[in-house]
Amino acid sequence: MRTLLCAALLPATALFSDAQTPAAPAAPAAPAAPTAAAVPAEALLMQEDETFMDIWIIAATKTDVRFLESKVDTDFTDMKISKARSIYLKEPKEFTQAMDLFQARKYDEAKAIFGMLKVRYKFMEAMPGNYSALSAFYEMECMRKTGDLEGLSTAMQRFIADPLLREANRQQVELYNTFWDAVRTKGWQRIDSMAKERSGHPLPANLRAQIAYCHGLALEGLKKNTEALNAYNTALVADCGASDELTSKAALNILRILKADPEVQKAIRLWGTPDELKQAAGRIRLLEASAVAHFYQKFIGLGTPLPPEFRDLLKYKTEEDKSSGTAAADDKEDKKDDKKAEKKDK
């Protein structure tokens, strides 16, 4: 079972009684007991003498934890987190289910479960590595991936990032507040400035892809289409296509910009005629668009056919492409994909 390690080296504050098994309820400053909808969080406590004990957490703060030694106990124990060697929070089965849906790109279904878990474990939302904060984080990831930037902005107003243990998750939250919020408000100049400031800074690949995509949107908004194409191309390759929903959007934006280019339109009109210029800039861009269209069709469409307005780009190939050993196979695959797309359109 996957587990999360709860850091145990935080400064303590007197929120619980120091007694290990108090006979009466703790002082008023102790965290409130979970609501009826809450479920105790199962965990593994490693004590200072390195012995292990299964516990069920019913309340927690950043520095203190209240737990039962049996799921059916009525007596609880309060202790400082710093008194434990470590506390491993066991992954709830519903969280595993939600992550499976998330990985399968079923973001709406995953979001509903993450939202439920966020509320269920709210009684321990300040504890490092807790599943309320982690569920809230992935709920926001579902919003980002589905383009619900208004929902993301609202969720961020209530979100506390401190309990997140992974630095990459914290950096993602920072992008919510900067790049993605600027996309929401169409702050194109702000995004352009931030992207230039971060150029060359080390970041996880998926965050680089997000920044490049947001920068592409900003450059389009600033009418800098050539630079926008470069940014979208960076988004395509920054993490080798792992950010699939982002690479899909970036590819379609590239196709949209290229196909609208007057020089590309001219190359389409002259294709195969005596007036066709092989080295014309528009023809070169048309072949770039065709390559991106093929790439989308084969690798990054997420099972979604290439939109009808771009399917004609698939037919533009160089003589070298047509004479290659894979050309016939590619054409056959393209025809299959076209038939699937036509059925889906109907």
N, C-alpha and C positions, 0 to 999 in steps of 0.2 A: 504494500500500500504506500502511495506517495505521502510524504510528510513534509511539514514545514518546521524549521528550527526557530524557536522563539529566543531572541537574544536575551541574555540574563545579566548584562553588565550595565544597566541603566541606573542613574541615581534614584534612591528610594525616597518616597515621601510617606508620611504616616497617614495612610488612608484606611488601613485595616488595623484591627487589634493585633498585637504581637502574639497573642495566644494561638496555639495551633488548633485547638478544638474548643472554642468558646461555648459556654453553656447557654449564653443568651445572644441575641442578635448583636452584630457589631455596632460601633458608634455610628451616628448619623452620616459621617463623611464617607462611609463605605459605599461602593457602587450599589445601585439598586438591583434587586433580584430580577431575573428574567421575567418577561411577561408570559402569559399563558401560551402565546404562539411560539415562544422561544423553546429551543431544544438544547440541553447541555452539550457542550463541545467536548468530544472525547479526545484525550491527550495521554501522552506518556511522560511521566515526570522522572527525570534522572536527578537523584538527590546528591548531596555533597559527598556522600560515601560511595557514590557510583552505583547504588542500587536503583532499580527501576520500579515504578508503581503506575498502574493504570489509574487515571483520574478522570472525572467529569466536571468540567469548568462551568460554573453557573453565573459568574460575574468576574470582571477583570478591568484593570486600568492599565496604564503604561508601565506601572511599577509593581502592581499587586494582583493577586489572583485568589479567588474563592472557589473551592472545589469540593466535590463529593468523592469519597473513596469507593463508593459503589453507586451504580446508576439508580438504585432504589433507596439510598440513604436519605435520612431526613436531617442528620447532623452534617454541618459543613466545616471546612478548615480554611482559614485565611493564612496566606504567607506572602512574603516579599518574593518577587520574581528573582531578585538578586541572590536569594538564599538557595536557589536551585542551580544545579550544574547546567541543566538545560530543560526545556519543556518542548516536546514535539507535539504539534497539533495534528491529529489524524485527519486525513482528507475526507470530508463527508461524501457519501455515495452520490448525492445529488450534484455536488460540485464536479465529480468525475463525469457524470452524465452531461452536465452543461459544457464541460471542456470538450467532450467528444462531439457534441453538436457544434461547438465553436470551430473545431478543427475541420468539421464537415461543411463549414460555411453556412450552417443553418442558424444565422445570427439572431433572427427574431425569436426562435424557440430557445436558444441559449440565453438570450437577454432576459426572458421571463423567469428562468430558473435562477440566474445570477441575482436578479432583483429580489426574488423571494429569499434567497440566502443572505443577502445584505441586511434584510430586516430581521430574519431569524436570529442572526448572531450579533445584532446591534449591541447587545449587553456587554460585548467584549471588543468593540470597535477600536479602542485605543491601544489594545495589546499588540505588541509587535508580531507581525505575521498572521494576524487573525483572518478568518474567512469572511467576515463582514466587509472589511476593507478590500480584500482580494476580489471578492465577488463584485463589489462596487466598481473596482477597476475594470474588470472584464465586461461588466455591463456597459461601461463607457466605451470600451473597445468595440463592442457590438454597434454602438451608436456611430462611432467613427467610421467603421467599415461599411455601414449602410447609408452614410451620408447625413445622419440626423445631427447636424451641428447645433441646432437650437436645443435639442435635448441634451447634448453633450455640455453645452454652456450652462444650462440649468443644473445639471448633475454636478458640475465642477464647483458650483457655489456652495455645495454642502459637503464636498469631499475633503477628507483629511488624508494626506499622502504619507505622513510620518510612519504609520505602521507597516508600509510596504518594505520588504526586505531586499528585493532585487533592485540594483541601481538602474538597470534598463527600464524597469517599470516606472521608477521615479522620473527618469528622463522623458519617458512617454507622456507622463502627466504634465511635464513642463512644456512639451510641444502642444498639448491641448490648450494651454493658457496663452501660448504665443502664436505659432503658425496657424493652427486650426481655428482659433478664435478670430484671427485676422482674415482667414478665408471666409468665415461666417459673415463678417462685417465688410468684406470686400476692401480690406486695407492693403491694397496692392503695393503701394510705395513702402509701407512698413515691412511687408514680407520680403520685398526686394532687398531692402537694407539689412534685415536680419539674416537672409540667406548669404549675402556677401560677407557679413561679419563672421559667419560660421564656416565659411569655405576653408577647407583644410583641417578643421578641428576633428579629432578622432571621435567617431560615434558608431554605435551598432549599425549594421548594414540596413536594417529595416527602417531605422530612424532617418538615415541618409536618403533613402528612397522617398520617405514622406516629405522631407524638406524639399527635395528636388521637384516632387509633384506639386506641392504648394507654390513653389517658385515658378513653375511652369504656368500655373493658373494666374499668378500675379503678372508675369511678363505678357501673357495674352491680354490681361486687363489693361496693361500699359501700352498695348499695340506694338509690342516687340516680338513679333512672331518667330523670327529666326532664332532669337535667344530662347524663346519658349520651347521650340523644337529641341534645342540642346538640353534644356532642363528635363523635358519629358523623356528624352533618350536616356538621361542619367537615371531617372526613376525606373526605367525598364530594366536596367542592368545592375543597379546599386547593390541589390541583394539577390542577384541571379533569379529574379522573378518570384522569390518566395512570398512577397507581399502581393499575392495574386490579384486581389480586387483592385489594388492600386496600379499594377502593371496593365491590367485590362483597361482601366480608365485612361492611363497615359497613352497606350497604343491607339485607342479610339480618338483621343485628342490630336495625336500626331496625324492620323489619317484625315481628320476633319480640316486641319490647317493646310496640309499638303493639297488635298483635293480642291480646296477653295482658292489656291494660288493661281492667279491668271496665267502664269507661265506653264503651270501643269495642265491647266485647261487647254491651252494652246497645243501642248504636246499630245494630249488625248485626241484633239481634232486632226492633227497631222500624222498620227500614228499609222504606219504602213503606206503612206502616200509618198509620191516623189519629193514633196517639200519637207519631209521629215529630216530634222537635223540631229544626227546621232549624239553630238556633243553638246546640244543645247541644255542650258541649266534646267529648263522645265522638264525635259525628258529624263534627265538624271534624277530629279526629285520624284518624277512619276515612278521610276523604277524603285526608288527608296520606299515610296508608298506601297508599291506592290509587295516588296519584301516584308514590310511591317504587316500587311494584310495576311500574307501567308503565315507569318509568325503567329499572329493572333489566331488564325484558323486552326493551326496545328498544336499550339502550346499554351496559350494564355486566355483562351475564350471561356474558361470555366464551364465548358459544356454548352455555352451560349453561341449560336452561330454568328458569323460576321454579319453586322447589320446590312440590310438590303442596299443602302446608299453607298456602301463600300465594296460590294461583291464584284463589281466590274473591274476593280483594280487588280484582281487576281490574274487577269488574262494578259497583263503587260509583262513580258519577259524578254530578255536579251536573246540573241541568236545562240550565244553560248549556253544559256539556260535551257533553251529548247533542244539543243543537241546533246545535252548531258545525259548520262545513263539513268538519272532519277527523274527526268522530265516527264516521261510517260506515266510513271507511278504517281508523281505529284498531280498530274492532270486528272488521273483516275480518282485520287483521293479528293481533289477539289470538286469533282462532279458529285461524288457521294455526299460531301459536305453541303453542296448546293441543294441537293434533293432533300436532305434533312432539314435545311434552313427553310425551304419552301413549305414543307409539311408543318413546321413549327409556326410559320407566318400565318398559315391557314387556320 
